[in-house]
Amino acid sequence: MEKVIACCGLNCATCDARIATMADDNELRAQTTEKWKVQFDAGITPEMINCTGCREAGVKFAHCSECEIRKCVHSKGFQTCAECEKLEDCAMLKGIHQFVPDAMENLKSLN
């Protein structure tokens, strides 16, 4: 399976926003909107479901473009959190990794 590892270790290749963007799939955008409205209790529209991936050139989903983890990685001149000495102890990462433990494994596989 393809992996497109985000700054935090999430696999963007499995993200519905990226999949819909790469395939220009408006039906998947609509489905993702409905799922994320419930999951994240946010005002999301199908037009917002566009993202090429955290570290890839191109458009970013609103959260991805404003992500504090992504900002931190860029401010340090890193590609991902895997390059940071605080990887194992980062409070920002723990928030994500508690729900997606594979993200930490993705980061560790980059070293």
PyMOL CGO cylinders between C-alpha atoms (Angstrom):
from pymol import cmd
from pymol.cgo import CYLINDER

trace = [
    CYLINDER, 0.00, 0.00, 0.00, 1.19, 3.49, -0.84, 0.3, 1, 1, 1, 1, 1, 1,
    CYLINDER, 1.19, 3.49, -0.84, 2.26, 5.69, 2.04, 0.3, 1, 1, 1, 1, 1, 1,
    CYLINDER, 2.26, 5.69, 2.04, 2.40, 9.47, 1.98, 0.3, 1, 1, 1, 1, 1, 1,
    CYLINDER, 2.40, 9.47, 1.98, 3.54, 10.29, 5.49, 0.3, 1, 1, 1, 1, 1, 1,
    CYLINDER, 3.54, 10.29, 5.49, 2.42, 13.59, 6.99, 0.3, 1, 1, 1, 1, 1, 1,
    CYLINDER, 2.42, 13.59, 6.99, 4.53, 15.65, 9.38, 0.3, 1, 1, 1, 1, 1, 1,
    CYLINDER, 4.53, 15.65, 9.38, 2.80, 13.94, 12.33, 0.3, 1, 1, 1, 1, 1, 1,
    CYLINDER, 2.80, 13.94, 12.33, 3.03, 10.43, 10.89, 0.3, 1, 1, 1, 1, 1, 1,
    CYLINDER, 3.03, 10.43, 10.89, -0.51, 10.06, 9.58, 0.3, 1, 1, 1, 1, 1, 1,
    CYLINDER, -0.51, 10.06, 9.58, -0.68, 8.38, 6.19, 0.3, 1, 1, 1, 1, 1, 1,
    CYLINDER, -0.68, 8.38, 6.19, -2.19, 10.96, 3.83, 0.3, 1, 1, 1, 1, 1, 1,
    CYLINDER, -2.19, 10.96, 3.83, -2.59, 8.22, 1.18, 0.3, 1, 1, 1, 1, 1, 1,
    CYLINDER, -2.59, 8.22, 1.18, -5.49, 6.82, 3.23, 0.3, 1, 1, 1, 1, 1, 1,
    CYLINDER, -5.49, 6.82, 3.23, -7.18, 10.19, 3.82, 0.3, 1, 1, 1, 1, 1, 1,
    CYLINDER, -7.18, 10.19, 3.82, -10.50, 10.64, 2.04, 0.3, 1, 1, 1, 1, 1, 1,
    CYLINDER, -10.50, 10.64, 2.04, -9.76, 14.31, 1.32, 0.3, 1, 1, 1, 1, 1, 1,
    CYLINDER, -9.76, 14.31, 1.32, -6.56, 13.43, -0.51, 0.3, 1, 1, 1, 1, 1, 1,
    CYLINDER, -6.56, 13.43, -0.51, -8.15, 10.47, -2.30, 0.3, 1, 1, 1, 1, 1, 1,
    CYLINDER, -8.15, 10.47, -2.30, -11.06, 12.66, -3.45, 0.3, 1, 1, 1, 1, 1, 1,
    CYLINDER, -11.06, 12.66, -3.45, -8.67, 15.40, -4.57, 0.3, 1, 1, 1, 1, 1, 1,
    CYLINDER, -8.67, 15.40, -4.57, -6.36, 13.11, -6.51, 0.3, 1, 1, 1, 1, 1, 1,
    CYLINDER, -6.36, 13.11, -6.51, -9.31, 11.38, -8.23, 0.3, 1, 1, 1, 1, 1, 1,
    CYLINDER, -9.31, 11.38, -8.23, -11.37, 14.59, -8.54, 0.3, 1, 1, 1, 1, 1, 1,
    CYLINDER, -11.37, 14.59, -8.54, -14.22, 12.57, -7.01, 0.3, 1, 1, 1, 1, 1, 1,
    CYLINDER, -14.22, 12.57, -7.01, -17.12, 14.83, -6.04, 0.3, 1, 1, 1, 1, 1, 1,
    CYLINDER, -17.12, 14.83, -6.04, -19.16, 11.93, -4.66, 0.3, 1, 1, 1, 1, 1, 1,
    CYLINDER, -19.16, 11.93, -4.66, -16.36, 11.06, -2.23, 0.3, 1, 1, 1, 1, 1, 1,
    CYLINDER, -16.36, 11.06, -2.23, -16.10, 14.75, -1.30, 0.3, 1, 1, 1, 1, 1, 1,
    CYLINDER, -16.10, 14.75, -1.30, -19.82, 14.74, -0.42, 0.3, 1, 1, 1, 1, 1, 1,
    CYLINDER, -19.82, 14.74, -0.42, -19.51, 11.49, 1.57, 0.3, 1, 1, 1, 1, 1, 1,
    CYLINDER, -19.51, 11.49, 1.57, -16.45, 12.79, 3.41, 0.3, 1, 1, 1, 1, 1, 1,
    CYLINDER, -16.45, 12.79, 3.41, -18.25, 16.02, 4.24, 0.3, 1, 1, 1, 1, 1, 1,
    CYLINDER, -18.25, 16.02, 4.24, -21.11, 14.14, 5.88, 0.3, 1, 1, 1, 1, 1, 1,
    CYLINDER, -21.11, 14.14, 5.88, -18.77, 11.83, 7.80, 0.3, 1, 1, 1, 1, 1, 1,
    CYLINDER, -18.77, 11.83, 7.80, -16.52, 14.64, 9.03, 0.3, 1, 1, 1, 1, 1, 1,
    CYLINDER, -16.52, 14.64, 9.03, -19.44, 16.89, 10.02, 0.3, 1, 1, 1, 1, 1, 1,
    CYLINDER, -19.44, 16.89, 10.02, -20.45, 14.23, 12.53, 0.3, 1, 1, 1, 1, 1, 1,
    CYLINDER, -20.45, 14.23, 12.53, -16.95, 13.14, 13.50, 0.3, 1, 1, 1, 1, 1, 1,
    CYLINDER, -16.95, 13.14, 13.50, -15.50, 16.62, 14.00, 0.3, 1, 1, 1, 1, 1, 1,
    CYLINDER, -15.50, 16.62, 14.00, -18.65, 18.66, 14.66, 0.3, 1, 1, 1, 1, 1, 1,
    CYLINDER, -18.65, 18.66, 14.66, -17.55, 21.21, 12.11, 0.3, 1, 1, 1, 1, 1, 1,
    CYLINDER, -17.55, 21.21, 12.11, -19.08, 23.25, 9.32, 0.3, 1, 1, 1, 1, 1, 1,
    CYLINDER, -19.08, 23.25, 9.32, -17.51, 21.44, 6.40, 0.3, 1, 1, 1, 1, 1, 1,
    CYLINDER, -17.51, 21.44, 6.40, -18.67, 21.68, 2.80, 0.3, 1, 1, 1, 1, 1, 1,
    CYLINDER, -18.67, 21.68, 2.80, -17.75, 19.46, -0.17, 0.3, 1, 1, 1, 1, 1, 1,
    CYLINDER, -17.75, 19.46, -0.17, -15.84, 22.40, -1.67, 0.3, 1, 1, 1, 1, 1, 1,
    CYLINDER, -15.84, 22.40, -1.67, -13.51, 22.29, 1.34, 0.3, 1, 1, 1, 1, 1, 1,
    CYLINDER, -13.51, 22.29, 1.34, -12.56, 18.65, 0.71, 0.3, 1, 1, 1, 1, 1, 1,
    CYLINDER, -12.56, 18.65, 0.71, -9.38, 19.29, -1.24, 0.3, 1, 1, 1, 1, 1, 1,
    CYLINDER, -9.38, 19.29, -1.24, -5.90, 18.29, -0.13, 0.3, 1, 1, 1, 1, 1, 1,
    CYLINDER, -5.90, 18.29, -0.13, -2.82, 16.89, -1.85, 0.3, 1, 1, 1, 1, 1, 1,
    CYLINDER, -2.82, 16.89, -1.85, -1.23, 15.81, 1.43, 0.3, 1, 1, 1, 1, 1, 1,
    CYLINDER, -1.23, 15.81, 1.43, 0.54, 17.52, 4.30, 0.3, 1, 1, 1, 1, 1, 1,
    CYLINDER, 0.54, 17.52, 4.30, 3.99, 17.52, 2.77, 0.3, 1, 1, 1, 1, 1, 1,
    CYLINDER, 3.99, 17.52, 2.77, 3.03, 17.51, -0.90, 0.3, 1, 1, 1, 1, 1, 1,
    CYLINDER, 3.03, 17.51, -0.90, 2.83, 20.59, -3.11, 0.3, 1, 1, 1, 1, 1, 1,
    CYLINDER, 2.83, 20.59, -3.11, -0.68, 21.86, -3.76, 0.3, 1, 1, 1, 1, 1, 1,
    CYLINDER, -0.68, 21.86, -3.76, -3.88, 22.62, -1.94, 0.3, 1, 1, 1, 1, 1, 1,
    CYLINDER, -3.88, 22.62, -1.94, -4.37, 21.73, 1.74, 0.3, 1, 1, 1, 1, 1, 1,
    CYLINDER, -4.37, 21.73, 1.74, -7.52, 20.98, 3.70, 0.3, 1, 1, 1, 1, 1, 1,
    CYLINDER, -7.52, 20.98, 3.70, -8.26, 23.84, 6.12, 0.3, 1, 1, 1, 1, 1, 1,
    CYLINDER, -8.26, 23.84, 6.12, -7.04, 21.93, 9.19, 0.3, 1, 1, 1, 1, 1, 1,
    CYLINDER, -7.04, 21.93, 9.19, -3.92, 20.73, 7.43, 0.3, 1, 1, 1, 1, 1, 1,
    CYLINDER, -3.92, 20.73, 7.43, -2.90, 24.21, 6.34, 0.3, 1, 1, 1, 1, 1, 1,
    CYLINDER, -2.90, 24.21, 6.34, -3.31, 25.49, 9.92, 0.3, 1, 1, 1, 1, 1, 1,
    CYLINDER, -3.31, 25.49, 9.92, -2.00, 22.41, 11.77, 0.3, 1, 1, 1, 1, 1, 1,
    CYLINDER, -2.00, 22.41, 11.77, 0.20, 23.30, 14.75, 0.3, 1, 1, 1, 1, 1, 1,
    CYLINDER, 0.20, 23.30, 14.75, 2.27, 20.15, 14.31, 0.3, 1, 1, 1, 1, 1, 1,
    CYLINDER, 2.27, 20.15, 14.31, 2.95, 21.01, 10.66, 0.3, 1, 1, 1, 1, 1, 1,
    CYLINDER, 2.95, 21.01, 10.66, 3.88, 24.58, 11.67, 0.3, 1, 1, 1, 1, 1, 1,
    CYLINDER, 3.88, 24.58, 11.67, 6.26, 23.25, 14.34, 0.3, 1, 1, 1, 1, 1, 1,
    CYLINDER, 6.26, 23.25, 14.34, 7.96, 20.87, 11.90, 0.3, 1, 1, 1, 1, 1, 1,
    CYLINDER, 7.96, 20.87, 11.90, 8.45, 23.65, 9.34, 0.3, 1, 1, 1, 1, 1, 1,
    CYLINDER, 8.45, 23.65, 9.34, 9.72, 26.11, 11.96, 0.3, 1, 1, 1, 1, 1, 1,
    CYLINDER, 9.72, 26.11, 11.96, 12.46, 23.62, 12.87, 0.3, 1, 1, 1, 1, 1, 1,
    CYLINDER, 12.46, 23.62, 12.87, 13.36, 22.99, 9.23, 0.3, 1, 1, 1, 1, 1, 1,
    CYLINDER, 13.36, 22.99, 9.23, 12.30, 19.33, 9.46, 0.3, 1, 1, 1, 1, 1, 1,
    CYLINDER, 12.30, 19.33, 9.46, 10.36, 17.20, 7.01, 0.3, 1, 1, 1, 1, 1, 1,
    CYLINDER, 10.36, 17.20, 7.01, 8.51, 15.26, 9.75, 0.3, 1, 1, 1, 1, 1, 1,
    CYLINDER, 8.51, 15.26, 9.75, 8.43, 14.87, 13.50, 0.3, 1, 1, 1, 1, 1, 1,
    CYLINDER, 8.43, 14.87, 13.50, 10.71, 11.85, 13.07, 0.3, 1, 1, 1, 1, 1, 1,
    CYLINDER, 10.71, 11.85, 13.07, 13.64, 14.27, 12.95, 0.3, 1, 1, 1, 1, 1, 1,
    CYLINDER, 13.64, 14.27, 12.95, 12.82, 15.81, 16.33, 0.3, 1, 1, 1, 1, 1, 1,
    CYLINDER, 12.82, 15.81, 16.33, 14.51, 14.73, 19.56, 0.3, 1, 1, 1, 1, 1, 1,
    CYLINDER, 14.51, 14.73, 19.56, 11.16, 15.20, 21.37, 0.3, 1, 1, 1, 1, 1, 1,
    CYLINDER, 11.16, 15.20, 21.37, 9.36, 12.66, 19.16, 0.3, 1, 1, 1, 1, 1, 1,
    CYLINDER, 9.36, 12.66, 19.16, 8.51, 10.26, 21.99, 0.3, 1, 1, 1, 1, 1, 1,
    CYLINDER, 8.51, 10.26, 21.99, 7.48, 12.97, 24.47, 0.3, 1, 1, 1, 1, 1, 1,
    CYLINDER, 7.48, 12.97, 24.47, 5.69, 15.57, 22.35, 0.3, 1, 1, 1, 1, 1, 1,
    CYLINDER, 5.69, 15.57, 22.35, 2.31, 16.56, 23.81, 0.3, 1, 1, 1, 1, 1, 1,
    CYLINDER, 2.31, 16.56, 23.81, 1.00, 17.68, 20.40, 0.3, 1, 1, 1, 1, 1, 1,
    CYLINDER, 1.00, 17.68, 20.40, 1.75, 14.29, 18.87, 0.3, 1, 1, 1, 1, 1, 1,
    CYLINDER, 1.75, 14.29, 18.87, 0.25, 12.34, 21.76, 0.3, 1, 1, 1, 1, 1, 1,
    CYLINDER, 0.25, 12.34, 21.76, -3.11, 13.90, 20.95, 0.3, 1, 1, 1, 1, 1, 1,
    CYLINDER, -3.11, 13.90, 20.95, -3.07, 12.27, 17.53, 0.3, 1, 1, 1, 1, 1, 1,
    CYLINDER, -3.07, 12.27, 17.53, -1.16, 9.11, 18.31, 0.3, 1, 1, 1, 1, 1, 1,
    CYLINDER, -1.16, 9.11, 18.31, -3.58, 8.07, 21.06, 0.3, 1, 1, 1, 1, 1, 1,
    CYLINDER, -3.58, 8.07, 21.06, -6.20, 7.66, 18.31, 0.3, 1, 1, 1, 1, 1, 1,
    CYLINDER, -6.20, 7.66, 18.31, -3.89, 6.54, 15.48, 0.3, 1, 1, 1, 1, 1, 1,
    CYLINDER, -3.89, 6.54, 15.48, -0.96, 4.62, 16.98, 0.3, 1, 1, 1, 1, 1, 1,
    CYLINDER, -0.96, 4.62, 16.98, 0.22, 3.63, 13.48, 0.3, 1, 1, 1, 1, 1, 1,
    CYLINDER, 0.22, 3.63, 13.48, 1.25, 7.25, 12.98, 0.3, 1, 1, 1, 1, 1, 1,
    CYLINDER, 1.25, 7.25, 12.98, 4.13, 6.83, 15.45, 0.3, 1, 1, 1, 1, 1, 1,
    CYLINDER, 4.13, 6.83, 15.45, 5.21, 3.65, 13.71, 0.3, 1, 1, 1, 1, 1, 1,
    CYLINDER, 5.21, 3.65, 13.71, 5.15, 5.51, 10.38, 0.3, 1, 1, 1, 1, 1, 1,
    CYLINDER, 5.15, 5.51, 10.38, 7.46, 8.17, 11.83, 0.3, 1, 1, 1, 1, 1, 1,
    CYLINDER, 7.46, 8.17, 11.83, 9.82, 5.59, 13.31, 0.3, 1, 1, 1, 1, 1, 1,
    CYLINDER, 9.82, 5.59, 13.31, 10.02, 3.81, 9.96, 0.3, 1, 1, 1, 1, 1, 1,
    CYLINDER, 10.02, 3.81, 9.96, 11.41, 7.00, 8.38, 0.3, 1, 1, 1, 1, 1, 1,
    CYLINDER, 11.41, 7.00, 8.38, 14.59, 6.88, 10.50, 0.3, 1, 1, 1, 1, 1, 1,
]
cmd.load_cgo(trace, "trace")
